Amino acid sequence: MATRRNVILGAGIGAMSLEGAMADQGAGDVFAIRQVQADLARYDGFGAKASGGAGDDASGAWLAGELQGLGFAVSRQVIDVPYFEAGAVSLALGDKVIGALAQAPVRLTAPGGLSGPLVRLETWDGSKAATGMIAIARLPYGRWSTRHAGAVGKVLKAAAEQQVGALVLITDGPTGEALALNAAPSAGEAFPILAVGSREGDQLAAAAARGEMALLRIEGVSGRRSAFNLVGRLERGAGRRLVVSTPRSGWFGCMGERGGGVAAWLGLARWASSACPLDLTFVATSGHEYENHGGEVFLRSALAPRPHDTALWVHLGAALAARDWHEAEGRLAPLPSVDPQRFLVARPQLVASLRAAFAGQPGLEAVYGDEAGAGGELGEILAAGYPRAFGILGAHRFHHSPNDDMRCVDAQHVASTGRALLSGVQVLLA
């Protein structure tokens, strides 16, 4: 086995009946593998998708052009997000320099960094054992996504109580790499936070046991900037609306995390523009990595449709159709199959129909009612009271990793999932 690093359409349909429209998928297969592959490659080409950055803005402009070509009227809803352009970000033990990620919202160190002894952060009492020091804490193994997860919150609380000078989070996950964690868009802790991979965990624990000196640096440019939600509307005078949403931003390239959702969103837009008689709203939000900030702003705005006017809301979240990997002794090897660690959550009255539509889709065939709960934007959509809504969300093995690239997604998986989505939408609308 090799390590991960070495593995390398048309106008409105007027008064057409709903049943007839649902039976007519329009010209061609909107989830043809060649089309899906082209969409994935285009999204990948924009590079890193941090909210309000060049890649996020360019991908939003591309999607806007695609919707306009299908007859949608598009608008941009401006949101305000934090940003960080990295300079020197590292943790040094003598001559040994460990690569790391600055955890958002980023707090910079003074020029030259922060020097101090390493100490293991203890979370079971309120002692001041780590006061002013560079504390390390190892998260339990998992596919980490947010700093608001219970285990992370416990560590951050202890670090604040013990008045650490800085915190180093060892994000123990499948890749062994440092993972970025989603964060609220407001100010973070009073101390800098670095994330490092689990490969360095044992070395750091031993260094902390010896009280070795370390130099932690988080230097660069941080502040706030504008990003935008893309909102496309196609009005037919139906009085009932299909809404399809997906986030398009993320910490890195986000191909396994976001690529499948973006491609499926486009496929559904191509189908709906020519074959669905309802009013349409298609939303591609930014600000996802700041705890669904863009989605929350949209839901609270006049642009969001009213729940009782919404025939169906479909949300396409993370890891819609990411690749699976063999995991053995800290190494990963790609598989031809889709990662089943993805979930389909729906209002209870939709569950039976969706189970039929997604039969044979690993992970998605076990449709959960919303009583099971849902994270991310889907949870907020359900909490907002939309009576007919469902969505997909998950976390693949390279979730929030800098190496979440094209090798983490396969057009065939996205196409297969897209066709199941389309089948489910057609059944629920008919």
N, C-alpha and C positions, 0 to 999 in steps of 0.2 A: 504494500500500500504506500502511496505517496501522501505527503502532507498536503493540506489545502493550498498552500502557497505554490506548490510544484505541480498541481493538476490544472495543468492548464486546460334612396339615395336620392332622395329626390324630393319633390314638392309634397304638400299636404294632400290628404286623401278625402277631404271634404266630408260628405255624408255617408261614406262607406260604413257598413254595419260593423260593430265590434267583433262579432264572431268571424265575419269574412276577413277583417283586417288581421286578426290573430292567426288565421290560417295561411295568410300570404306573407311570407318572410321577406318579400322584396327580391330584387335581382341579385342573384349570386348568394354565396355563403359568406355572411359577415364574419364568420370565424374560420375562414379558410386559413390553413397553416401559413401559407406564404404571406398573407396580409398580417396575421398576428406577428410573424417573425419580423416583418418590416416595421411594425409599430414598436416592438420591443427594441429593435436596433436604433430607431430614431430616439426613443426616450433615453436609452443608454448613452447615446452620443452627446447628450447635454451635460454629462459629468455629474459632479456632486450636486445634490438637490436641496442644500440648506435653505431654509425659508428666506426669501428676499435676495438670494444670491443669483449669480448669472445663470446657473443651471436651472434653478426653479423658475426664474422669470422667462427663460427661453422655452422651457417645456410648457409653461402656461400659454405663451404666445402661439406655439405650435398647435396646442389643443384648441385654442380659440379659432385659429384658421380652419382646422378640421370641422368644427361645429358650423362656422359660417358657410363653408362649402356645402353643408347639408341643409341649409336654410334657417339655422338658428340665429336669433339676435343675441349677441353676447355683450356682457358688461364685466367690469372689474370692480370688485369690492375690496377696497384698500384696508389692510390691517397693519398693526404695528408689532414688530417682533424684535427680540434681542439678536445680536450676531457676534461672532468672534472670528477674526482672521488671525490664525496662529503664526507666531514667530517661533521663539524657543520654548518648547514644551517637553520637559524631561524630568527624570529623577536620577540623580547621580550618586553612586556609592563609591567614593574614591575615583578611580579611573573607569569604573564600570558605569555606563550610561544606559538607562532603561527607557525605551520608548514608551510613551504614554499619551493619553487623550485628556484634554481639559474638559471637565464636566460642567455643563451649562446649568443655570446661567453662570458664566465664567467670572471668577474673581481673579484678577491679575496679582502676581507677586510683585514686589518692588524690583526695579532693574537689578540684575545680577542674581535674583532668586532669594529663596528662604533657606537658610542653613540651620540644622539642628539635629539632635539625636532622634533616631527612629525608635518608636515604641509601639507595642501592640495595643490597640484600643480594646478596652474591656467594656462590655455593654451591660453587665449585670448589676452595676451599682453606680452611684453618682460621684465617685472619687475623682480627685483632680490629678490622677497619675499621669495624664497626658498633657497637662497644661503647657501651652507654648511649644509643644514638640510636634514632630511630623509623625502622625499616628497612622498605622496601617490596619485595615480591617478586611477580612476575606469573606466575600459573600458565598453562601452555599451554592452548589452547582445548579445552574438553571439557564433558561433562554431569557436573559434579562432584557427588559424593555423600558422601565420607568423608575425614577428615583422615589416614586410614591408607593412602590411595593413595600409590603410590611417589613421584610428583612432590611431593606435599605433605609427605611424610615427609622428603624430602631438604631441603626448605626449612626445616622445623622443626628438623632436626638442625643445619643451618648457623646458624640464628638462636640456638640454644642455645650452640653453640661460640663464636660471636662476641659473646655476652652482650649482646644487644640490650636496649634499654629497653622497646620494644614492637615488634610486627610488624603490618604491614598487608598482607593477602593480596588481590591483585587476582584475583578468580575469573572468568576469561575464559570465557564460555559463550554460548549462543544468545540469551539475553534481554538481555545487557549489564548485568544487575542483580547486586547482591551476592547470593551464594548461601551458605546455611548448610551446614556440613559435619558429618556424624555424628562422634561422639567417644566414647571409652570413658568409663564412668561414674566413673572414678577421677579424681584431681587431674590437671590439665594442666600446661602449662609454667609457668615462673617469671615469665613476662612476659605482659602483655595482648595479645590478638590481635583485630584488626578484619578484617572482610571488606568489600571495596568492589567495585563493578561495574567491568567492563572499559571502560565509557564514560569513566571517570575515569582510566584507566590511563596514557594519554599525558601528561595534565596532571601526574600524580604523578611520572612518570619525569623530566619536564623540571624539576619543582621539586626533585627529589632531585639532579639533575645540578648545580643551582645551589646546593645546600645550604641551601635555604630552611627557615625555622623553621616548625614545625607544632605544633598542640595536639591531642592525642588524649584523648578522654574516653570512659570506660566506667563509668557510674555507675548505680546501681540497687540492687536487693536480690537477693542470691544465697544459696544454701544447698542443703539437701536436703529432700525431701518424699516422701510415700508416693504410689504409683500402684498400679494393680492389673491383673493379667491376668484376663480373664473366661474361665471354663471351664464349658462346658455338657456334660452327660452324659445320654444316654438309654440305659438298660440294658435289653436284651431277653433276656439269658441266652444269647446266640449263641456267646460264647467267641471271637469274631473281631470286629475293630473297624475302622470307618472313622473316620479323623481328618482334619479340615479346619481349617486354621489361617490366620490373617491378622493382620498388625499393624494397629492402629487409630490409633496416635499418630504424630506428626511435628511438624516445626518450625512449620508455618503451617496454612493451611486444608487443604492436601494433597488436593485433589479429583482431580487427575490421578494423583498418586502413590498415594493410599490409597483414594479413593472407589470405583473399580471393584472392588477386592478386597473391600471391605466389602459392596458390593451383591451380588457373586457369592457370597460366603460366606453371606449371608442366603438367596439363592435355593437353594443346595445344602442348607441346613438345612431349608428348607420342603419340598424334595423328599424328603430322607432321612428326615425325621420320619414321613412317611406311606408311603414306598415302598421303604425299604431295611431288610432284616431284620437287619442287623448291629447290634452295639452301636455307639454313636456318641459321639465326643468332638469338640466344636467349640470352638476356642480363638481369642480375639481379644486379642492381647498389647499391652501398653503398653511403654514403654522402648525402642521401636525406634531412635530417633535416638541413643541411647547404645549403639551397636554391638550391637543386637539383645538388649539386656539382659533384657527380659521373656521373650523366647523362650528364652534360655539358662537362666534360672531355672526356667522350666516344664520344659524337657528334663531338668534335673538333679533334679527333684522326683518324689515318689511319684505325683503327678497324671498324669504322662506315662505312656502305655501302654507295655508291654514290646514290643520289636520283634517278637518271635515271635508275639505276639497281634494284631498289626496287619495287617489284610488290605490296607489301602491308606492312605497319608498323602498328602493333597493340600495344598500350600502356595500361597497366593495372595499374591504379593509386590507390589512396586512397579510402577506403570505397566501394570497388567493390560490396560487398554483406554483409554489416553489419546488425546486428539486430536492429529493431526499438524498441522504449520504450515509454510507456505512461509517460507524464510529468504533474504533478499536485502539485502546492504549494511547489515547490522545491524538490519534491520526484519523483523517477523514478521506474517504474515497467516494466519488460520485456514483449515484445509481440512476438507472433510466426511469425510475418511478417518481411519483409526486410525493412530497412530504405530507403525511396524513395529519400532522399537528396543526390542523385548521378546523375551525368551528363554524357551523351555520346556526344562527339563532334567529327565531321568528316569533311573531305573535302566535298564540296557541291555535287560533283558527286556521292558520296557514300551514301548520306542521305536516299534516297528512299529505297534502298536495306536494309539498317540497320534498318529502321523503321519497315520493314516487319519481319526481323529476331528477333527483340526485342519487338515485339508486346506483351503486357501483362506483361512486366517487369517493375514494378513500378519505375518511375523516368527515366529509360533508354528508354522507349517507345517514349519519346519526344526528338528525335535526333536533335541536333543543328549543323548547319553549322559552319565552323571555323570563320566566320565573327563575331560570338558571343564571340569569344575569349576563351582562355583556360589557366589555371594556371599550375604550376608544370612542370614536364618534358614534358608533352604533348605539352604545349605551346612552348617549345624550339624545339621540333621535328617539329612542324608545321612551326615555324619561319625559320628552316633550309632548308625549301623548298621541303620536301618530298611530291610528288604529290598525293600519295594514302596513307592516314594515318587516323586512328581514335583511340580514346581512351576513357577510363572511369576514372572519378575522382569525389571525393566528400568529405564530412565531416560528420561523424556520431556523435551521442550525446556524446560519450566518446572520441572523437578525441583529441589526444595529452594529454590524462589523464593518470596518473599512473595506473588507474584501467581498462585500455583497454585490457581485458583478454579474455579467451575463452567464457565467457558469452556474449560477444559482437559479436559473429559470429556463424552461424549455417551452417552445411555442406549442408543441403538441399537448402538453398539460394545460396550458392556458386555453387553447382552442376547445379541448374537451370540457373544461370547466365552464367556458363561455357558452357552449351549446346547452349544457345543463341549466345554466342561468336563464338563457332565452326560453327554454322549455318551461321552466318554472314560472317565469313572468307571463308567458302566453296563457298558461293554465289559470293563473290567479286572476288575470284580467278578463278572461273569457267567462 
